[in-house]
């Protein structure tokens, strides 16, 4: 999925729902970093070279026929994000940072064949793995097209190169959003023009809550705890799109680039209480805040028997995973929006809930069979110690 994923804006103390954390800042930073290293997945969209076109067409067909998102995921491993855009996942579990690397591009420092195959050209993104971030609240950022990974914790201690992989994962997700999938909703921060505007237009909402429910941040959260999943586990466990960037329930979400609420469920249409708005002085940006359909619309987890019946009803034998989008992938020049700050990630992580148990695929026991099936949804999300990357165009937290 998910490039989703992984460094979140630090919450003000009063907004931290988990109480006072007695660990030292060094301990917090290290723990959040290490957690993030193994729980990251990247979302990819239709501009990806490895996009499965056949499975997406089937997902769209199922959506039009009224199947819910859990059924669609179980059959196709496609999901509609809260911005209305279809997504599939890139496995980040094999990515690694290259020790003692030299050079100034991403490919010089990051080994990630799956990502480079999906988005040719992203490997040439300017990259600084040793950014001196002392005196800067950000632990990572994307600014003027360059990814910078902080070399220091908030307390001034030097960060091990391997620990910086979590920050890099988060930052390159913003590059995907901005340069390759321009229809994806972007990240944000709690001090942006958009967050403050949304808070002002929605009674009872703070700018922090507006940020946590922003499309790019919220969708990044959905990819947490899926990094080590096998293909079978991914099929059995649809992404959880009910969470905000801190693991709390995102009952209201905000997407930019449009003021129209996507049609999430053709069988049960709803206006979802939209509140529209625009931000920006020179570059007017539309946005809309609405009830999160993945919170309001409950659907039971489909059984394997149900999914098999759906496949038979749709005459689906198997969606060939090798069928990919034949369209060439090229960077899309992002618009420069100077009235928004760049994406920067925070240096102070938030304490997060414990990850859920991973549901392992059932074993086969011959004719008799054994019901070892189970379903689960990811809860909570991984917080990287460092801030989200900054994007020159929209100005998010580096998430």
Secondary structure, 3 states (H helix, E strand, C coil): CCCCCCECCCCCHHHCCCCCCCCCHHHHHHHHHHHHHCCCEEEECCCCCCCCHHHHHHHHHHHHCCCCHHHHHHHHCCEECCCCCEEEEEECCCCEECCCCCCCEHHHHEECHHHHHHCCCHHHCEEEEEECCCCCCCCEEEECCEEEEECECCCCCECCHHHHHHHHHHHHHHHHHHHHCCCCCCCCCCCCHHHHHHHHHCCCCCHHHHHHCEHHHHHHHCCCCCCCCCHHHHHHCCCCCCECCCCCECCEEEEECCCCCCCCCCCCCCCCCCEEEEECCCCCEEEEEEECHHHHCCCCCCCHHHHHHHHHHCCCCCCCCCCCCCCCCCCCCCCCCCCCCCEEECCCCCCCCCCCCCCCCCCCCCCCCCCCCCCCCCCCCCCECCECECCCCCCCCEC
